[in-house]
Amino acid sequence: MWWIFFILFFLISVVSSTLLFYSLRRVTQYEDLIIQFQQIISYASERMKLVDSSGHYESDDETGFFFEELKQLQLQLDDIFENEENNDGN
């Protein structure tokens, strides 16, 4: 009788482990995609600030809207992941 429970437990463990492995792999892929997207937005923000060094485009209504939306998007992406900093006392 206990062999049946052992086999059942073993099968459930193998299936659960496999599902967990594939789920975690997919989540990691999505995290990598979001990080790449965040880097692209960050690069675009820096380049736009270089182009608009005098502030004329940012203060304009039409292009200023794009600047503001890009800043908001960058802030939202920054809030998704915690910054990993080494605080080893150095």
C-alpha positions in Angstrom: 0.0 0.0 0.0 2.8 2.4 0.9 4.4 1.7 -2.5 1.4 3.3 -4.2 1.8 6.4 -2.1 5.5 6.5 -2.8 5.0 6.2 -6.6 2.2 8.8 -6.5 4.3 11.2 -4.5 7.3 10.7 -6.8 5.2 11.4 -10.0 3.7 14.5 -8.5 7.1 15.7 -7.5 8.6 15.2 -10.9 5.7 16.9 -12.7 5.7 19.8 -10.2 9.5 20.3 -10.5 9.3 20.2 -14.3 6.5 22.8 -14.4 8.3 25.0 -11.9 11.5 24.9 -14.0 9.8 25.9 -17.2 7.8 28.6 -15.4 10.9 30.2 -13.9 12.7 30.0 -17.2 9.9 31.9 -18.9 9.8 34.6 -16.1 13.6 35.1 -16.5 13.1 35.6 -20.2 10.4 38.2 -19.6 12.7 40.0 -17.0 15.5 40.1 -19.6 13.2 41.6 -22.1 12.0 44.3 -19.7 15.6 45.1 -18.8 16.5 45.4 -22.4 13.5 47.7 -23.0 14.6 49.8 -19.9 18.1 50.2 -21.4 16.7 51.3 -24.7 14.5 53.9 -23.0 17.4 55.1 -20.9 19.6 55.5 -24.0 16.9 57.3 -25.8 16.4 59.7 -22.9 20.1 60.5 -22.7 20.4 61.1 -26.5 17.3 63.4 -26.4 18.8 65.4 -23.6 22.0 65.7 -25.6 20.1 66.9 -28.7 18.1 69.3 -26.5 21.0 70.8 -24.5 19.4 74.3 -24.6 16.0 73.1 -23.5 14.1 74.6 -26.5 12.5 71.3 -27.6 11.5 70.2 -24.1 9.7 73.5 -23.4 7.8 73.2 -26.7 4.2 71.9 -26.3 4.3 69.1 -28.8 7.8 67.8 -28.3 7.7 68.6 -24.6 4.8 66.1 -24.3 7.1 63.4 -25.8 10.0 64.3 -23.4 7.6 64.1 -20.4 6.1 60.8 -21.4 9.6 59.4 -22.0 10.6 60.5 -18.5 7.5 58.9 -17.0 8.2 55.7 -18.8 11.7 55.6 -17.5 10.5 56.2 -13.9 8.1 53.3 -14.2 10.7 51.0 -15.6 13.1 52.0 -12.8 10.5 51.2 -10.2 10.0 47.6 -11.5 13.4 46.3 -10.5 15.3 47.1 -7.3 18.8 48.4 -7.9 21.4 45.9 -6.9 24.1 47.6 -5.0 26.9 46.1 -3.0 26.9 47.5 0.5 29.8 45.4 1.9 31.0 48.3 4.0 33.6 49.4 1.4 
